[in-house]
């Protein structure tokens, strides 16, 4: 939802889970998405190699901002999943049009 609001195309959003092989992503974007993917794992799997690769495209301040955004959305996702919060119409519409192909379903958040 945020990506769309920040200008990401529908094709790019739909290809997000194939970022490693999709021609829609630059190496700069791939390096940030690798950190996001691995930082979101439990236990956290982001390592020095991920940051070294991303450091070729981002300065230290930008890397801190990337990790801050990953952490914020990770916390929000954990909160919403634990409490099974209901989704508003706008995120439901977005997810149904962009994320169903990646396995998204409203699940416990539809009540």
N, C-alpha and C positions, 0 to 999 in steps of 0.2 A: 504494500500500500504506500509506504513512504517512498520506495524506489520509483513508483509511477508518478507520484507527486513531484519528485525531483527530476523527472524527465526521462526515465528509463522507458524504452519501447516495450510494447507487449511481447514482441518476439524475444527480447532479451530476458524479460522476467520469466517467460515460459521456459527458457533455456538455462536458467540459473543453476539447476542441478547438473547440467552438462557443461559447466563453465570451463572445465579442463580441455574439452575437445571442440567446443563451439567456436566458430569463426567470429561470433558476435562480440567476444571478449578480448580485450588487449591483455598483454602480459602483466601490465600494471594492475588491471582489474583482477586478473587471476591470482596475483600475489595477495591481494587484500581478501579475496574470497577464500583462499586457502587458510589464511589466519582465522577467518570467521568460522569456517567449517571445523577446523581442528580445535579452536577455543571453545566451541559449543559442545564438544564431546565430553562425556563423563567417563573417566577422568579427563581433564583438559589435556589435549594432545598437541597444542601449539608449541613449537620448539624453536631453538635458535636458528635452525635452517630456514624455517618459514619467515622469521624476522629478517634474516640476512637477505633472502631473496626480495622481500618487500622493501627493504632498505635501499635497493637499487632504484626504486620508483618513488619512495616517500621519504620525507625527512622525519626526524625524531618526533616533532610536534604532531605531524600527520599520523604517524603510527600510534601515538598515544590517543589521538582522537578516534582512530579506527577501533582500538581496543575499548575505549570508553563507550562507543556506540554498541559494539558487540556485547559488552557487559550489561549495559542498560536494557537492551532488548532481550537478552538472556534472562535477566531478572524479571522483566515484565512477562515473558512467556512462562516462566516457572510459576509466578504468582497467578496468572490467569488459568493455567492448567490445573494448579492445585485447588483453586476455588471454583473451577468450572464456570467462569464468568460467561454471561451471555454476550454474544457479539452484536454490535449495532449493524444496521442495514448496509452501510457503506462498506465495511470490511467483508461482510458476507458476499456482497455483489462482486467485489474485487476478487476474492478467493475463488468463487465459483467460476469466474471467467478466466482466471489466470493460473490457478494452482491445482485444479481437480486432476489434470493430466499428470501431475507430480505426486498424486496420492492423497491430496488434501480432502478431508471431509469435516463437516461441522461437528460431528460427534457430540460430546457432552456440552458443547457451547451453544447448542441450538435451542435450549430451553429457556 
